[in-house]
Amino acid sequence: MVCNKPEHIEEKIWDQHLRWLDLVSNECKSNQLKRERERRGDGARERSPKDVARPSAQANNHPG
C-alpha cells in the first residue's frame, strides 16, 4: 500500500502507523489462510509461501 504522509504528522508516528498497517494486513492474511485450511479439512500445519509474513513486517515487529 502506498500513501502519502500528511505534512502535520511526525515521521516517527507515520512510520509506526505504517508498521501497524503491515501488522494488521498480515493478521488478516493469516486468518484468511487459516479459514481456507479449515474449509479444506486440512489438519496439517504445513506452511506454504503464502503463510509467511513479509520480511519488512517481520523485521519491524520483533521486540528485540
CHARMM internal coordinates of N, CA and C (Angstrom, degrees):
IC EDIT
DIST 1 N 1 CA 1.4499
DIST 1 CA 1 C 1.5178
ANGL 1 N 1 CA 1 C 107.89
DIST 1 C 2 N 1.3013
ANGL 1 CA 1 C 2 N 114.56
DIHE 1 N 1 CA 1 C 2 N 132.88
DIST 2 N 2 CA 1.4582
ANGL 1 C 2 N 2 CA 120.13
DIHE 1 CA 1 C 2 N 2 CA 178.63
DIST 2 CA 2 C 1.5171
ANGL 2 N 2 CA 2 C 107.69
DIHE 1 C 2 N 2 CA 2 C -115.99
DIST 2 C 3 N 1.3086
ANGL 2 CA 2 C 3 N 115.30
DIHE 2 N 2 CA 2 C 3 N 129.00
DIST 3 N 3 CA 1.4580
ANGL 2 C 3 N 3 CA 119.63
DIHE 2 CA 2 C 3 N 3 CA 175.30
DIST 3 CA 3 C 1.5254
ANGL 3 N 3 CA 3 C 108.17
DIHE 2 C 3 N 3 CA 3 C -150.10
DIST 3 C 4 N 1.2922
ANGL 3 CA 3 C 4 N 115.46
DIHE 3 N 3 CA 3 C 4 N 152.95
DIST 4 N 4 CA 1.4582
ANGL 3 C 4 N 4 CA 120.86
DIHE 3 CA 3 C 4 N 4 CA -176.87
DIST 4 CA 4 C 1.5219
ANGL 4 N 4 CA 4 C 110.90
DIHE 3 C 4 N 4 CA 4 C -91.43
DIST 4 C 5 N 1.3107
ANGL 4 CA 4 C 5 N 115.16
DIHE 4 N 4 CA 4 C 5 N 139.70
DIST 5 N 5 CA 1.4605
ANGL 4 C 5 N 5 CA 121.24
DIHE 4 CA 4 C 5 N 5 CA 179.12
DIST 5 CA 5 C 1.5246
ANGL 5 N 5 CA 5 C 109.25
DIHE 4 C 5 N 5 CA 5 C -74.46
DIST 5 C 6 N 1.3433
ANGL 5 CA 5 C 6 N 116.75
DIHE 5 N 5 CA 5 C 6 N 127.46
DIST 6 N 6 CA 1.4626
ANGL 5 C 6 N 6 CA 118.92
DIHE 5 CA 5 C 6 N 6 CA 174.31
DIST 6 CA 6 C 1.5293
ANGL 6 N 6 CA 6 C 110.13
DIHE 5 C 6 N 6 CA 6 C -63.24
DIST 6 C 7 N 1.2965
ANGL 6 CA 6 C 7 N 117.14
DIHE 6 N 6 CA 6 C 7 N 145.15
DIST 7 N 7 CA 1.4666
ANGL 6 C 7 N 7 CA 121.44
DIHE 6 CA 6 C 7 N 7 CA -175.49
DIST 7 CA 7 C 1.5203
ANGL 7 N 7 CA 7 C 113.24
DIHE 6 C 7 N 7 CA 7 C -60.84
DIST 7 C 8 N 1.3205
ANGL 7 CA 7 C 8 N 118.09
DIHE 7 N 7 CA 7 C 8 N -31.53
DIST 8 N 8 CA 1.4608
ANGL 7 C 8 N 8 CA 120.58
DIHE 7 CA 7 C 8 N 8 CA -175.65
DIST 8 CA 8 C 1.5340
ANGL 8 N 8 CA 8 C 113.42
DIHE 7 C 8 N 8 CA 8 C -81.22
DIST 8 C 9 N 1.3231
ANGL 8 CA 8 C 9 N 118.14
DIHE 8 N 8 CA 8 C 9 N -3.96
DIST 9 N 9 CA 1.4615
ANGL 8 C 9 N 9 CA 122.37
DIHE 8 CA 8 C 9 N 9 CA -179.01
DIST 9 CA 9 C 1.5227
ANGL 9 N 9 CA 9 C 109.88
DIHE 8 C 9 N 9 CA 9 C -95.15
DIST 9 C 10 N 1.3464
ANGL 9 CA 9 C 10 N 115.80
DIHE 9 N 9 CA 9 C 10 N 132.87
DIST 10 N 10 CA 1.4673
ANGL 9 C 10 N 10 CA 120.71
DIHE 9 CA 9 C 10 N 10 CA 178.16
DIST 10 CA 10 C 1.5295
ANGL 10 N 10 CA 10 C 110.07
DIHE 9 C 10 N 10 CA 10 C -68.95
DIST 10 C 11 N 1.3166
ANGL 10 CA 10 C 11 N 115.87
DIHE 10 N 10 CA 10 C 11 N 149.65
DIST 11 N 11 CA 1.4722
ANGL 10 C 11 N 11 CA 122.04
DIHE 10 CA 10 C 11 N 11 CA -178.34
DIST 11 CA 11 C 1.5332
ANGL 11 N 11 CA 11 C 111.28
DIHE 10 C 11 N 11 CA 11 C -58.23
DIST 11 C 12 N 1.3253
ANGL 11 CA 11 C 12 N 116.81
DIHE 11 N 11 CA 11 C 12 N -44.11
DIST 12 N 12 CA 1.4649
ANGL 11 C 12 N 12 CA 121.17
DIHE 11 CA 11 C 12 N 12 CA -178.31
DIST 12 CA 12 C 1.5353
ANGL 12 N 12 CA 12 C 110.71
DIHE 11 C 12 N 12 CA 12 C -61.37
DIST 12 C 13 N 1.3180
ANGL 12 CA 12 C 13 N 116.76
DIHE 12 N 12 CA 12 C 13 N -43.21
DIST 13 N 13 CA 1.4622
ANGL 12 C 13 N 13 CA 121.15
DIHE 12 CA 12 C 13 N 13 CA 179.51
DIST 13 CA 13 C 1.5254
ANGL 13 N 13 CA 13 C 110.54
DIHE 12 C 13 N 13 CA 13 C -67.03
DIST 13 C 14 N 1.3225
ANGL 13 CA 13 C 14 N 116.73
DIHE 13 N 13 CA 13 C 14 N -39.64
DIST 14 N 14 CA 1.4662
ANGL 13 C 14 N 14 CA 121.05
DIHE 13 CA 13 C 14 N 14 CA 179.25
DIST 14 CA 14 C 1.5228
ANGL 14 N 14 CA 14 C 110.62
DIHE 13 C 14 N 14 CA 14 C -63.35
DIST 14 C 15 N 1.3346
ANGL 14 CA 14 C 15 N 116.97
DIHE 14 N 14 CA 14 C 15 N -43.99
DIST 15 N 15 CA 1.4662
ANGL 14 C 15 N 15 CA 120.66
DIHE 14 CA 14 C 15 N 15 CA 178.03
DIST 15 CA 15 C 1.5258
ANGL 15 N 15 CA 15 C 110.81
DIHE 14 C 15 N 15 CA 15 C -60.58
DIST 15 C 16 N 1.3175
ANGL 15 CA 15 C 16 N 116.38
DIHE 15 N 15 CA 15 C 16 N -41.95
DIST 16 N 16 CA 1.4622
ANGL 15 C 16 N 16 CA 120.93
DIHE 15 CA 15 C 16 N 16 CA 178.32
DIST 16 CA 16 C 1.5370
ANGL 16 N 16 CA 16 C 110.24
DIHE 15 C 16 N 16 CA 16 C -62.45
DIST 16 C 17 N 1.3019
ANGL 16 CA 16 C 17 N 116.50
DIHE 16 N 16 CA 16 C 17 N -42.16
DIST 17 N 17 CA 1.4628
ANGL 16 C 17 N 17 CA 121.69
DIHE 16 CA 16 C 17 N 17 CA 178.57
DIST 17 CA 17 C 1.5328
ANGL 17 N 17 CA 17 C 110.98
DIHE 16 C 17 N 17 CA 17 C -60.84
DIST 17 C 18 N 1.3294
ANGL 17 CA 17 C 18 N 116.87
DIHE 17 N 17 CA 17 C 18 N -45.10
DIST 18 N 18 CA 1.4667
ANGL 17 C 18 N 18 CA 120.44
DIHE 17 CA 17 C 18 N 18 CA 179.77
DIST 18 CA 18 C 1.5288
ANGL 18 N 18 CA 18 C 111.54
DIHE 17 C 18 N 18 CA 18 C -64.90
DIST 18 C 19 N 1.3410
ANGL 18 CA 18 C 19 N 116.99
DIHE 18 N 18 CA 18 C 19 N -38.58
DIST 19 N 19 CA 1.4707
ANGL 18 C 19 N 19 CA 119.88
DIHE 18 CA 18 C 19 N 19 CA 176.53
DIST 19 CA 19 C 1.5241
ANGL 19 N 19 CA 19 C 110.45
DIHE 18 C 19 N 19 CA 19 C -63.47
DIST 19 C 20 N 1.3301
ANGL 19 CA 19 C 20 N 116.75
DIHE 19 N 19 CA 19 C 20 N -39.43
DIST 20 N 20 CA 1.4540
ANGL 19 C 20 N 20 CA 120.91
DIHE 19 CA 19 C 20 N 20 CA 178.57
DIST 20 CA 20 C 1.5302
ANGL 20 N 20 CA 20 C 110.16
DIHE 19 C 20 N 20 CA 20 C -63.42
DIST 20 C 21 N 1.3220
ANGL 20 CA 20 C 21 N 117.10
DIHE 20 N 20 CA 20 C 21 N -42.17
DIST 21 N 21 CA 1.4638
ANGL 20 C 21 N 21 CA 120.25
DIHE 20 CA 20 C 21 N 21 CA 177.90
DIST 21 CA 21 C 1.5253
ANGL 21 N 21 CA 21 C 111.27
DIHE 20 C 21 N 21 CA 21 C -61.74
DIST 21 C 22 N 1.3375
ANGL 21 CA 21 C 22 N 117.46
DIHE 21 N 21 CA 21 C 22 N -40.32
DIST 22 N 22 CA 1.4678
ANGL 21 C 22 N 22 CA 120.76
DIHE 21 CA 21 C 22 N 22 CA 176.52
DIST 22 CA 22 C 1.5237
ANGL 22 N 22 CA 22 C 110.77
DIHE 21 C 22 N 22 CA 22 C -62.54
DIST 22 C 23 N 1.3211
ANGL 22 CA 22 C 23 N 116.25
DIHE 22 N 22 CA 22 C 23 N -42.99
DIST 23 N 23 CA 1.4586
ANGL 22 C 23 N 23 CA 120.72
DIHE 22 CA 22 C 23 N 23 CA -179.81
DIST 23 CA 23 C 1.5279
ANGL 23 N 23 CA 23 C 110.82
DIHE 22 C 23 N 23 CA 23 C -61.85
DIST 23 C 24 N 1.3151
ANGL 23 CA 23 C 24 N 116.93
DIHE 23 N 23 CA 23 C 24 N -47.11
DIST 24 N 24 CA 1.4624
ANGL 23 C 24 N 24 CA 121.16
DIHE 23 CA 23 C 24 N 24 CA 179.38
DIST 24 CA 24 C 1.5269
ANGL 24 N 24 CA 24 C 110.32
DIHE 23 C 24 N 24 CA 24 C -62.39
DIST 24 C 25 N 1.3143
ANGL 24 CA 24 C 25 N 116.89
DIHE 24 N 24 CA 24 C 25 N -42.09
DIST 25 N 25 CA 1.4601
ANGL 24 C 25 N 25 CA 121.18
DIHE 24 CA 24 C 25 N 25 CA 178.75
DIST 25 CA 25 C 1.5279
ANGL 25 N 25 CA 25 C 110.72
DIHE 24 C 25 N 25 CA 25 C -60.46
DIST 25 C 26 N 1.3229
ANGL 25 CA 25 C 26 N 116.27
DIHE 25 N 25 CA 25 C 26 N -44.78
DIST 26 N 26 CA 1.4657
ANGL 25 C 26 N 26 CA 120.31
DIHE 25 CA 25 C 26 N 26 CA -180.00
DIST 26 CA 26 C 1.5205
ANGL 26 N 26 CA 26 C 111.23
DIHE 25 C 26 N 26 CA 26 C -65.09
DIST 26 C 27 N 1.3312
ANGL 26 CA 26 C 27 N 117.61
DIHE 26 N 26 CA 26 C 27 N -39.12
DIST 27 N 27 CA 1.4607
ANGL 26 C 27 N 27 CA 121.18
DIHE 26 CA 26 C 27 N 27 CA 177.66
DIST 27 CA 27 C 1.5288
ANGL 27 N 27 CA 27 C 110.34
DIHE 26 C 27 N 27 CA 27 C -62.92
DIST 27 C 28 N 1.3170
ANGL 27 CA 27 C 28 N 116.86
DIHE 27 N 27 CA 27 C 28 N -43.53
DIST 28 N 28 CA 1.4705
ANGL 27 C 28 N 28 CA 120.81
DIHE 27 CA 27 C 28 N 28 CA 179.14
DIST 28 CA 28 C 1.5271
ANGL 28 N 28 CA 28 C 110.54
DIHE 27 C 28 N 28 CA 28 C -61.48
DIST 28 C 29 N 1.3299
ANGL 28 CA 28 C 29 N 116.54
DIHE 28 N 28 CA 28 C 29 N -44.57
DIST 29 N 29 CA 1.4659
ANGL 28 C 29 N 29 CA 120.53
DIHE 28 CA 28 C 29 N 29 CA 179.38
DIST 29 CA 29 C 1.5215
ANGL 29 N 29 CA 29 C 110.63
DIHE 28 C 29 N 29 CA 29 C -63.75
DIST 29 C 30 N 1.3222
ANGL 29 CA 29 C 30 N 116.18
DIHE 29 N 29 CA 29 C 30 N -42.09
DIST 30 N 30 CA 1.4550
ANGL 29 C 30 N 30 CA 120.95
DIHE 29 CA 29 C 30 N 30 CA 179.89
DIST 30 CA 30 C 1.5258
ANGL 30 N 30 CA 30 C 111.03
DIHE 29 C 30 N 30 CA 30 C -62.56
DIST 30 C 31 N 1.3196
ANGL 30 CA 30 C 31 N 116.47
DIHE 30 N 30 CA 30 C 31 N -44.60
DIST 31 N 31 CA 1.4633
ANGL 30 C 31 N 31 CA 120.38
DIHE 30 CA 30 C 31 N 31 CA 178.93
DIST 31 CA 31 C 1.5213
ANGL 31 N 31 CA 31 C 111.45
DIHE 30 C 31 N 31 CA 31 C -65.49
DIST 31 C 32 N 1.3187
ANGL 31 CA 31 C 32 N 117.20
DIHE 31 N 31 CA 31 C 32 N -38.07
DIST 32 N 32 CA 1.4595
ANGL 31 C 32 N 32 CA 120.89
DIHE 31 CA 31 C 32 N 32 CA 178.51
DIST 32 CA 32 C 1.5270
ANGL 32 N 32 CA 32 C 110.16
DIHE 31 C 32 N 32 CA 32 C -63.93
DIST 32 C 33 N 1.3264
ANGL 32 CA 32 C 33 N 117.40
DIHE 32 N 32 CA 32 C 33 N -44.70
DIST 33 N 33 CA 1.4632
ANGL 32 C 33 N 33 CA 120.94
DIHE 32 CA 32 C 33 N 33 CA 178.82
DIST 33 CA 33 C 1.5248
ANGL 33 N 33 CA 33 C 110.90
DIHE 32 C 33 N 33 CA 33 C -63.20
DIST 33 C 34 N 1.3217
ANGL 33 CA 33 C 34 N 116.33
DIHE 33 N 33 CA 33 C 34 N -39.01
DIST 34 N 34 CA 1.4627
ANGL 33 C 34 N 34 CA 120.79
DIHE 33 CA 33 C 34 N 34 CA 178.57
DIST 34 CA 34 C 1.5286
ANGL 34 N 34 CA 34 C 110.12
DIHE 33 C 34 N 34 CA 34 C -62.09
DIST 34 C 35 N 1.3271
ANGL 34 CA 34 C 35 N 117.63
DIHE 34 N 34 CA 34 C 35 N -44.91
DIST 35 N 35 CA 1.4658
ANGL 34 C 35 N 35 CA 120.98
DIHE 34 CA 34 C 35 N 35 CA 178.53
DIST 35 CA 35 C 1.5251
ANGL 35 N 35 CA 35 C 111.15
DIHE 34 C 35 N 35 CA 35 C -63.40
DIST 35 C 36 N 1.3320
ANGL 35 CA 35 C 36 N 117.00
DIHE 35 N 35 CA 35 C 36 N -39.80
DIST 36 N 36 CA 1.4695
ANGL 35 C 36 N 36 CA 120.28
DIHE 35 CA 35 C 36 N 36 CA 178.39
DIST 36 CA 36 C 1.5228
ANGL 36 N 36 CA 36 C 110.87
DIHE 35 C 36 N 36 CA 36 C -62.52
DIST 36 C 37 N 1.3372
ANGL 36 CA 36 C 37 N 116.76
DIHE 36 N 36 CA 36 C 37 N -43.36
DIST 37 N 37 CA 1.4688
ANGL 36 C 37 N 37 CA 120.25
DIHE 36 CA 36 C 37 N 37 CA 178.37
DIST 37 CA 37 C 1.5253
ANGL 37 N 37 CA 37 C 110.57
DIHE 36 C 37 N 37 CA 37 C -62.56
DIST 37 C 38 N 1.3397
ANGL 37 CA 37 C 38 N 116.61
DIHE 37 N 37 CA 37 C 38 N -41.44
DIST 38 N 38 CA 1.4616
ANGL 37 C 38 N 38 CA 120.22
DIHE 37 CA 37 C 38 N 38 CA 179.92
DIST 38 CA 38 C 1.5304
ANGL 38 N 38 CA 38 C 110.81
DIHE 37 C 38 N 38 CA 38 C -64.03
DIST 38 C 39 N 1.3381
ANGL 38 CA 38 C 39 N 117.54
DIHE 38 N 38 CA 38 C 39 N -39.89
DIST 39 N 39 CA 1.4669
ANGL 38 C 39 N 39 CA 121.56
DIHE 38 CA 38 C 39 N 39 CA 178.93
DIST 39 CA 39 C 1.5190
ANGL 39 N 39 CA 39 C 111.15
DIHE 38 C 39 N 39 CA 39 C -64.44
DIST 39 C 40 N 1.3307
ANGL 39 CA 39 C 40 N 116.49
DIHE 39 N 39 CA 39 C 40 N -37.99
DIST 40 N 40 CA 1.4699
ANGL 39 C 40 N 40 CA 120.83
DIHE 39 CA 39 C 40 N 40 CA 179.95
DIST 40 CA 40 C 1.5189
ANGL 40 N 40 CA 40 C 110.94
DIHE 39 C 40 N 40 CA 40 C -74.47
DIST 40 C 41 N 1.3167
ANGL 40 CA 40 C 41 N 117.06
DIHE 40 N 40 CA 40 C 41 N -17.67
DIST 41 N 41 CA 1.4491
ANGL 40 C 41 N 41 CA 120.65
DIHE 40 CA 40 C 41 N 41 CA -177.79
DIST 41 CA 41 C 1.5137
ANGL 41 N 41 CA 41 C 112.39
DIHE 40 C 41 N 41 CA 41 C 85.63
DIST 41 C 42 N 1.3275
ANGL 41 CA 41 C 42 N 116.69
DIHE 41 N 41 CA 41 C 42 N 13.81
DIST 42 N 42 CA 1.4610
ANGL 41 C 42 N 42 CA 120.24
DIHE 41 CA 41 C 42 N 42 CA 179.01
DIST 42 CA 42 C 1.5231
ANGL 42 N 42 CA 42 C 109.57
DIHE 41 C 42 N 42 CA 42 C -72.98
DIST 42 C 43 N 1.2940
ANGL 42 CA 42 C 43 N 115.24
DIHE 42 N 42 CA 42 C 43 N 118.74
DIST 43 N 43 CA 1.4522
ANGL 42 C 43 N 43 CA 118.71
DIHE 42 CA 42 C 43 N 43 CA 172.00
DIST 43 CA 43 C 1.5122
ANGL 43 N 43 CA 43 C 109.66
DIHE 42 C 43 N 43 CA 43 C -92.91
DIST 43 C 44 N 1.3160
ANGL 43 CA 43 C 44 N 114.86
DIHE 43 N 43 CA 43 C 44 N -9.04
DIST 44 N 44 CA 1.4671
ANGL 43 C 44 N 44 CA 120.41
DIHE 43 CA 43 C 44 N 44 CA -176.39
DIST 44 CA 44 C 1.5170
ANGL 44 N 44 CA 44 C 110.78
DIHE 43 C 44 N 44 CA 44 C -66.41
DIST 44 C 45 N 1.3069
ANGL 44 CA 44 C 45 N 115.10
DIHE 44 N 44 CA 44 C 45 N 146.41
DIST 45 N 45 CA 1.4562
ANGL 44 C 45 N 45 CA 121.32
DIHE 44 CA 44 C 45 N 45 CA 179.47
DIST 45 CA 45 C 1.5185
ANGL 45 N 45 CA 45 C 111.10
DIHE 44 C 45 N 45 CA 45 C -103.45
DIST 45 C 46 N 1.3337
ANGL 45 CA 45 C 46 N 116.17
DIHE 45 N 45 CA 45 C 46 N 19.37
DIST 46 N 46 CA 1.4628
ANGL 45 C 46 N 46 CA 119.25
DIHE 45 CA 45 C 46 N 46 CA 178.70
DIST 46 CA 46 C 1.5144
ANGL 46 N 46 CA 46 C 109.54
DIHE 45 C 46 N 46 CA 46 C -63.64
DIST 46 C 47 N 1.3206
ANGL 46 CA 46 C 47 N 115.49
DIHE 46 N 46 CA 46 C 47 N 145.50
DIST 47 N 47 CA 1.4605
ANGL 46 C 47 N 47 CA 120.15
DIHE 46 CA 46 C 47 N 47 CA -178.81
DIST 47 CA 47 C 1.5167
ANGL 47 N 47 CA 47 C 109.78
DIHE 46 C 47 N 47 CA 47 C -108.30
DIST 47 C 48 N 1.2948
ANGL 47 CA 47 C 48 N 114.19
DIHE 47 N 47 CA 47 C 48 N 132.89
DIST 48 N 48 CA 1.4552
ANGL 47 C 48 N 48 CA 119.36
DIHE 47 CA 47 C 48 N 48 CA 173.93
DIST 48 CA 48 C 1.5199
ANGL 48 N 48 CA 48 C 107.57
DIHE 47 C 48 N 48 CA 48 C -95.67
DIST 48 C 49 N 1.3292
ANGL 48 CA 48 C 49 N 118.45
DIHE 48 N 48 CA 48 C 49 N 167.13
DIST 49 N 49 CA 1.4725
ANGL 48 C 49 N 49 CA 120.09
DIHE 48 CA 48 C 49 N 49 CA 177.04
DIST 49 CA 49 C 1.5252
ANGL 49 N 49 CA 49 C 112.24
DIHE 48 C 49 N 49 CA 49 C -56.81
DIST 49 C 50 N 1.3321
ANGL 49 CA 49 C 50 N 118.40
DIHE 49 N 49 CA 49 C 50 N -27.99
DIST 50 N 50 CA 1.4597
ANGL 49 C 50 N 50 CA 121.16
DIHE 49 CA 49 C 50 N 50 CA 178.00
DIST 50 CA 50 C 1.5259
ANGL 50 N 50 CA 50 C 111.98
DIHE 49 C 50 N 50 CA 50 C -67.57
DIST 50 C 51 N 1.3449
ANGL 50 CA 50 C 51 N 116.86
DIHE 50 N 50 CA 50 C 51 N -25.49
DIST 51 N 51 CA 1.4605
ANGL 50 C 51 N 51 CA 120.68
DIHE 50 CA 50 C 51 N 51 CA -177.53
DIST 51 CA 51 C 1.5225
ANGL 51 N 51 CA 51 C 112.86
DIHE 50 C 51 N 51 CA 51 C -74.28
DIST 51 C 52 N 1.3009
ANGL 51 CA 51 C 52 N 117.54
DIHE 51 N 51 CA 51 C 52 N -15.16
DIST 52 N 52 CA 1.4616
ANGL 51 C 52 N 52 CA 121.24
DIHE 51 CA 51 C 52 N 52 CA -174.60
DIST 52 CA 52 C 1.5219
ANGL 52 N 52 CA 52 C 109.61
DIHE 51 C 52 N 52 CA 52 C -89.92
DIST 52 C 53 N 1.3330
ANGL 52 CA 52 C 53 N 115.43
DIHE 52 N 52 CA 52 C 53 N 129.30
DIST 53 N 53 CA 1.4675
ANGL 52 C 53 N 53 CA 120.19
DIHE 52 CA 52 C 53 N 53 CA 179.61
DIST 53 CA 53 C 1.5179
ANGL 53 N 53 CA 53 C 110.13
DIHE 52 C 53 N 53 CA 53 C -67.20
DIST 53 C 54 N 1.3204
ANGL 53 CA 53 C 54 N 115.37
DIHE 53 N 53 CA 53 C 54 N 155.84
DIST 54 N 54 CA 1.4629
ANGL 53 C 54 N 54 CA 120.38
DIHE 53 CA 53 C 54 N 54 CA 178.01
DIST 54 CA 54 C 1.5254
ANGL 54 N 54 CA 54 C 109.76
DIHE 53 C 54 N 54 CA 54 C -62.70
DIST 54 C 55 N 1.3318
ANGL 54 CA 54 C 55 N 117.72
DIHE 54 N 54 CA 54 C 55 N 140.43
DIST 55 N 55 CA 1.4691
ANGL 54 C 55 N 55 CA 121.27
DIHE 54 CA 54 C 55 N 55 CA -179.13
DIST 55 CA 55 C 1.5241
ANGL 55 N 55 CA 55 C 113.02
DIHE 54 C 55 N 55 CA 55 C -56.36
DIST 55 C 56 N 1.3208
ANGL 55 CA 55 C 56 N 118.67
DIHE 55 N 55 CA 55 C 56 N -35.81
DIST 56 N 56 CA 1.4632
ANGL 55 C 56 N 56 CA 119.97
DIHE 55 CA 55 C 56 N 56 CA -178.98
DIST 56 CA 56 C 1.5183
ANGL 56 N 56 CA 56 C 110.62
DIHE 55 C 56 N 56 CA 56 C -63.72
DIST 56 C 57 N 1.3064
ANGL 56 CA 56 C 57 N 117.82
DIHE 56 N 56 CA 56 C 57 N -37.86
DIST 57 N 57 CA 1.4606
ANGL 56 C 57 N 57 CA 120.80
DIHE 56 CA 56 C 57 N 57 CA -179.92
DIST 57 CA 57 C 1.5240
ANGL 57 N 57 CA 57 C 110.20
DIHE 56 C 57 N 57 CA 57 C -73.69
DIST 57 C 58 N 1.3368
ANGL 57 CA 57 C 58 N 117.68
DIHE 57 N 57 CA 57 C 58 N -39.60
DIST 58 N 58 CA 1.4563
ANGL 57 C 58 N 58 CA 120.53
DIHE 57 CA 57 C 58 N 58 CA 179.87
DIST 58 CA 58 C 1.5162
ANGL 58 N 58 CA 58 C 111.09
DIHE 57 C 58 N 58 CA 58 C -63.29
DIST 58 C 59 N 1.2998
ANGL 58 CA 58 C 59 N 117.68
DIHE 58 N 58 CA 58 C 59 N -43.12
DIST 59 N 59 CA 1.4621
ANGL 58 C 59 N 59 CA 121.61
DIHE 58 CA 58 C 59 N 59 CA -176.54
DIST 59 CA 59 C 1.5169
ANGL 59 N 59 CA 59 C 111.55
DIHE 58 C 59 N 59 CA 59 C -64.89
DIST 59 C 60 N 1.3096
ANGL 59 CA 59 C 60 N 117.86
DIHE 59 N 59 CA 59 C 60 N -31.32
DIST 60 N 60 CA 1.4577
ANGL 59 C 60 N 60 CA 120.98
DIHE 59 CA 59 C 60 N 60 CA -176.06
DIST 60 CA 60 C 1.5167
ANGL 60 N 60 CA 60 C 113.71
DIHE 59 C 60 N 60 CA 60 C -90.20
DIST 60 C 61 N 1.3195
ANGL 60 CA 60 C 61 N 118.28
DIHE 60 N 60 CA 60 C 61 N -7.39
DIST 61 N 61 CA 1.4532
ANGL 60 C 61 N 61 CA 119.61
DIHE 60 CA 60 C 61 N 61 CA -174.06
DIST 61 CA 61 C 1.5207
ANGL 61 N 61 CA 61 C 114.02
DIHE 60 C 61 N 61 CA 61 C -111.63
DIST 61 C 62 N 1.3138
ANGL 61 CA 61 C 62 N 117.78
DIHE 61 N 61 CA 61 C 62 N 6.81
DIST 62 N 62 CA 1.4502
ANGL 61 C 62 N 62 CA 120.29
DIHE 61 CA 61 C 62 N 62 CA 176.69
DIST 62 CA 62 C 1.5162
ANGL 62 N 62 CA 62 C 109.48
DIHE 61 C 62 N 62 CA 62 C -85.05
DIST 62 C 63 N 1.3564
ANGL 62 CA 62 C 63 N 117.27
DIHE 62 N 62 CA 62 C 63 N 137.39
DIST 63 N 63 CA 1.4662
ANGL 62 C 63 N 63 CA 119.49
DIHE 62 CA 62 C 63 N 63 CA -178.10
DIST 63 CA 63 C 1.5219
ANGL 63 N 63 CA 63 C 114.00
DIHE 62 C 63 N 63 CA 63 C -67.24
DIST 63 C 64 N 1.3255
ANGL 63 CA 63 C 64 N 118.68
DIHE 63 N 63 CA 63 C 64 N -17.39
DIST 64 N 64 CA 1.4602
ANGL 63 C 64 N 64 CA 122.00
DIHE 63 CA 63 C 64 N 64 CA -175.45
DIST 64 CA 64 C 1.4200
ANGL 64 N 64 CA 64 C 116.87
DIHE 63 C 64 N 64 CA 64 C -81.47
END
COOR INIT
IC SEED 1 N 1 CA 1 C
IC BUILD
